[in-house]
Amino acid sequence: MPIDAERWLASRGVEREPLVGDGAPLVRSPVTTQAPEPATAPAQGPPPGVREAIGLARQVAAEPELAVSPALPQDVAVDAPVGGDGADDVDGGEREGSAGVGAALAFIHRSTANAPQSEGRLRAKLTERGYPDPVVDEALAEARGQRLVDDAAMLAALITERRSRGHADRRLRRDLRDRGFTGVQVDEALALHAHTDPAAAAFALAREQAARHRSVDAEAAVRRTIGHLVRRGHSEGLARKAARDAVYADREAQDIAGR
């Protein structure tokens, strides 16, 4: 029958040392006199995985002080201004001479691309932008040669269009001057395209308004028609006469048609 190792050691006077384990009986190795090996540095763990590497990169990006930024060269202007917003945005010295005329003409091209404009309005805009008078004169002369501006044709078209809407000369003068035409230009154009009969024009406009106000009583229709004619530039006396004649003529025609 084999002898238990612990009893065999005890019988020979070898003191047993307490053993620490996880509950299972442990057998202690015999004591040796071999010198312990020198301590070595802890082994390096395995390299970080893909997810860990991505997490570290995100942490560095979230903490700017951990990132190393290359220094900017001394000759790089960090706050350099952005360029101008238009081709006519030139320095004061470049607004004179041929360069200034070219820039002013380019501005006229852009301004008249969608709708015609008078020379007076274009001159005012160029002057506000700092172009000297000689440059403005030359640019406008070039624009006339290229048919970019034509005050006479524009005045004739505006007068015809406004009169087709019932505008009288008083309203026309105000509107045309607001567009940059001079008083002399407006007078000459109105004289050239004069009304043959202002009273007939006022009555024609009043008839249109009388037809629109049939749903109200006659006196209310007259008042509204007078206001419309006065806003179109007709004198108050002419507007009253035309409105009353047109409204009652329209009511009488409606009564006859309903019989």
C-alpha positions in Angstrom: 0.0 0.0 0.0 1.6 3.2 -1.0 2.4 5.7 1.7 0.8 9.2 1.5 3.4 11.8 0.5 2.4 14.2 3.3 2.7 11.5 5.9 6.1 10.4 4.5 7.4 14.0 4.8 6.0 14.4 8.3 7.7 11.2 9.4 11.0 12.6 8.4 10.6 16.0 10.2 9.8 18.2 7.2 7.3 20.8 8.3 4.4 21.3 5.9 3.7 24.9 4.6 0.1 26.0 4.1 -1.1 25.6 0.6 -3.4 28.0 -1.1 -5.7 26.8 -3.8 -9.2 27.0 -5.3 -10.5 24.2 -3.0 -8.9 21.3 -4.8 -6.0 19.5 -3.0 -2.7 20.9 -4.1 0.6 19.2 -4.2 3.6 21.5 -3.4 6.6 21.0 -5.5 9.8 20.0 -3.7 11.9 22.9 -2.5 14.9 23.5 -4.7 18.0 25.6 -4.1 18.1 26.9 -7.6 18.4 30.7 -7.7 15.4 32.5 -9.0 15.5 33.8 -12.5 16.0 37.6 -12.8 12.8 39.6 -13.3 12.1 40.5 -16.9 10.0 43.2 -18.3 6.3 42.4 -18.7 5.5 41.0 -22.1 3.9 43.4 -24.6 0.2 42.7 -25.2 -1.1 41.9 -28.7 -1.5 44.9 -31.1 -4.8 46.7 -31.0 -7.5 45.5 -33.2 -9.3 47.4 -36.0 -12.1 48.7 -33.7 -9.7 49.7 -31.0 -7.5 51.6 -33.5 -10.5 53.5 -34.9 -11.5 54.4 -31.3 -8.1 55.7 -30.6 -8.1 57.8 -33.8 -11.5 59.3 -32.8 -10.2 60.2 -29.4 -7.2 62.0 -30.9 -9.5 63.9 -33.2 -11.8 64.9 -30.3 -8.8 66.2 -28.3 -6.9 68.7 -30.4 -4.1 69.0 -28.0 -3.2 65.3 -28.7 -2.8 65.9 -32.4 0.3 67.4 -33.9 -0.3 70.1 -36.5 2.4 71.2 -38.9 3.4 74.8 -38.5 2.3 77.1 -41.3 5.1 78.8 -43.3 5.8 82.3 -42.3 4.9 83.6 -45.8 1.4 82.2 -45.8 -1.3 84.8 -45.2 -4.0 83.0 -43.1 -6.5 85.8 -43.2 -6.1 86.7 -46.8 -9.1 88.7 -48.2 -11.4 87.1 -50.6 -11.7 88.5 -54.1 -14.3 91.2 -55.2 -17.9 90.5 -56.0 -18.0 91.9 -59.5 -16.0 92.7 -62.6 -16.4 96.4 -62.0 -15.0 96.2 -58.5 -11.6 97.8 -59.4 -9.3 100.0 -57.5 -9.6 103.7 -57.7 -6.6 104.1 -60.1 -8.1 101.5 -62.4 -11.3 103.4 -62.9 -9.6 105.8 -65.2 -8.3 105.3 -68.7 -9.1 102.4 -71.0 -9.4 100.0 -68.1 -12.0 102.1 -66.4 -14.0 102.5 -69.6 -13.9 98.7 -70.1 -15.1 98.1 -66.5 -17.9 100.7 -66.8 -19.0 99.2 -70.1 -19.1 95.8 -68.6 -21.3 97.1 -65.8 -23.7 98.6 -68.4 -23.9 95.2 -70.1 -24.9 93.6 -66.9 -27.4 96.3 -65.9 -29.2 96.2 -69.2 -29.2 92.5 -69.6 -32.7 92.0 -68.2 -34.4 95.3 -68.8 -33.5 98.6 -70.7 -32.4 101.5 -68.6 -32.0 105.2 -69.3 -28.7 106.9 -69.7 -29.5 109.1 -66.7 -30.0 106.1 -64.4 -26.8 104.4 -65.7 -24.8 107.6 -65.3 -26.0 107.9 -61.7 -25.0 104.3 -60.9 -21.5 104.7 -62.5 -20.9 107.9 -60.6 -21.9 106.3 -57.3 -19.3 103.6 -58.1 -16.5 106.2 -58.4 -16.1 106.4 -62.1 -15.0 109.9 -63.2 -17.2 111.9 -65.7 -14.9 111.4 -68.7 -14.9 107.6 -68.3 -18.7 107.6 -67.8 -19.2 109.7 -71.0 -17.0 107.4 -73.0 -18.6 104.3 -71.7 -22.1 105.6 -72.4 -21.0 106.6 -75.9 -19.8 103.0 -76.5 -23.1 101.7 -75.1 -25.0 103.8 -77.5 -22.9 102.5 -80.4 -23.7 99.0 -79.3 -27.4 99.8 -78.9 -27.3 99.0 -75.2 -29.1 102.2 -74.5 -31.6 104.2 -76.6 -33.5 106.8 -74.6 -35.7 107.9 -77.6 -36.9 104.3 -78.2 -37.3 103.6 -74.5 -39.4 106.8 -74.0 -41.7 106.0 -76.9 -42.3 102.4 -75.7 -43.0 103.5 -72.1 -45.4 106.3 -73.2 -47.3 103.9 -75.5 -47.5 101.2 -72.8 -48.5 103.6 -70.0 -51.2 105.3 -72.2 -52.6 101.9 -73.1 -53.3 101.5 -69.3 -54.9 104.9 -69.1 -52.1 107.0 -67.7 -52.3 110.7 -68.3 -49.4 113.1 -68.9 -49.1 114.2 -65.3 -48.6 110.6 -64.2 -46.3 109.9 -67.1 -44.0 112.8 -66.3 -43.5 111.6 -62.7 -42.9 108.0 -63.8 -40.5 108.9 -66.5 -38.4 111.2 -64.3 -38.2 108.4 -61.7 -36.6 106.3 -64.4 -33.8 108.8 -64.9 -35.0 110.8 -67.9 -34.6 114.6 -67.7 -37.4 117.0 -67.8 -36.5 118.2 -71.3 -36.4 114.6 -72.6 -39.9 113.9 -71.1 -41.4 117.1 -72.5 -40.1 116.4 -76.0 -41.3 112.8 -75.9 -44.8 113.7 -74.7 -45.0 116.4 -77.3 -44.0 113.9 -80.0 -46.5 111.3 -78.7 -49.2 113.7 -77.6 -52.8 112.6 -76.9 -55.1 113.5 -79.7 -58.0 113.8 -77.2 -57.3 113.5 -73.4 -61.0 113.5 -72.6 -61.6 110.6 -74.9 -58.8 108.7 -73.2 -60.2 109.4 -69.7 -63.6 108.3 -70.8 -62.3 105.0 -72.2 -60.6 104.2 -68.9 -63.7 105.2 -67.0 -65.8 102.8 -69.1 -63.5 99.9 -68.1 -63.8 100.8 -64.4 -67.6 101.2 -64.7 -67.9 97.7 -66.0 -65.8 96.3 -63.1 -68.0 98.0 -60.5 -71.5 96.8 -61.6 -72.0 94.9 -58.3 -72.1 98.2 -56.3 -74.6 101.1 -56.5 -74.0 103.8 -59.0 -72.6 106.5 -56.7 -70.1 104.0 -55.2 -69.0 103.0 -58.7 -68.6 106.7 -59.6 -66.4 107.4 -56.5 -64.2 104.4 -57.2 -63.8 105.3 -60.9 -62.8 108.9 -60.0 -60.1 107.6 -57.7 -58.7 105.3 -60.3 -58.6 108.0 -62.9 -56.9 110.5 -60.5 -54.3 107.9 -59.7 -53.6 107.5 -63.4 -52.8 111.2 -63.6 -56.0 112.7 -64.9 -57.2 115.9 -63.4 -59.9 115.7 -60.8 -62.4 117.7 -62.9 -61.9 115.5 -66.0 -62.0 112.4 -63.8 -65.3 113.3 -62.2 -67.0 114.0 -65.6 -65.6 110.9 -67.3 -66.5 108.7 -64.3 -70.1 109.9 -64.0 -70.7 109.7 -67.8 -69.2 106.3 -68.0 -70.9 104.7 -65.0 -74.5 106.0 -65.9 -74.0 105.1 -69.5 -73.0 101.6 -68.5 -76.0 101.3 -66.1 -78.4 102.5 -68.8 -77.0 100.0 -71.3 -77.4 97.2 -68.8 -81.0 98.2 -68.1 -81.9 98.2 -71.8 -80.2 94.8 -72.3 -82.2 93.4 -69.4 -85.6 94.4 -70.7 
